[in-house]
């Protein structure tokens, strides 16, 4: 039997399937392993199943040694892995695409509706006992019909968000490296999409090119009536710049599920009413998280069994 490190708790059935074929070193603590603990427990492992927040970088790969054959990331993004260095060592890296697309798209729409209809603000008022009763012009939000949903990123999740827009009567524009040719969706360069969109929703991976893609310059080019939605990676948005833009009412609002320094949130965002904050819930349904864990385990079993990975990162 080979030894496999699982860096965070997973559904029991998934871990049991892995344990039936390999020795499992499961970290069951609430907090992620420190770098030192991770490196120590990686030594001699043939595989590692890593979740968001766990970095398998060059140092971690070297700490594992020549026994490491697969790094299975339980996420669709993989900015926490040094994929190039792993490949140079003959190590397979995998992720979990497809299985979380619908859950994340649904959460994106929850954020869109929540911020445009001021649901977070309204609930806080009600819980604080400050609601004085119904009023004709009380807490007016923004409708969606006929407005432009701007999708930044032409991948699976961006497409799923775009395809749901028809239910709300929205037009859709998409900006990506190439025209994805989605039905009923207009392809627009980013420099046109940013000032045109009424809702700007981010669905790009975190890379050096996309870090702080939405900065002060981009925010000043958005409509004052526009809303920014981020369910991809926190560092795609400059949080300090966003807090400034929200304070100055340069945009109408923002809804975030991801943050630059999770679990920390920029302190200037916490006191603002025109931002809706959720704690990285994009794929957080029981069905989706189970499917993600199962796919990661399937990848480990395949590679350590001498077969190709189901979802290799290329």
Secondary structure, DSSP 8 states (H G I E B T S, - for coil): --EEEE-S---HHHHHHHHTTSEEEE---SS---HHHHHHHHTT-SEEEE-TT--B-HHHHHHH-TT--EEEESSS--TTB-HHHHHHTT-EEE---STTHHHHHHHHHHHHHHHHTTHHHHHHHHHTT------TTTT-----TT-EEEEE--SHHHHHHHHTGGGGT-EEEEE-SS----TT-EE--HHHHHHH-SEEEE-----TTTTTSB-HHHHHHS-TT-EEEE-S-GGGB-HHHHHHHHHTTSSSEEEES--TBTTB--HHHHT-TTEEE--S-TT-SHHHHHHHHHHHHHHHHHHHTTS--SSB--
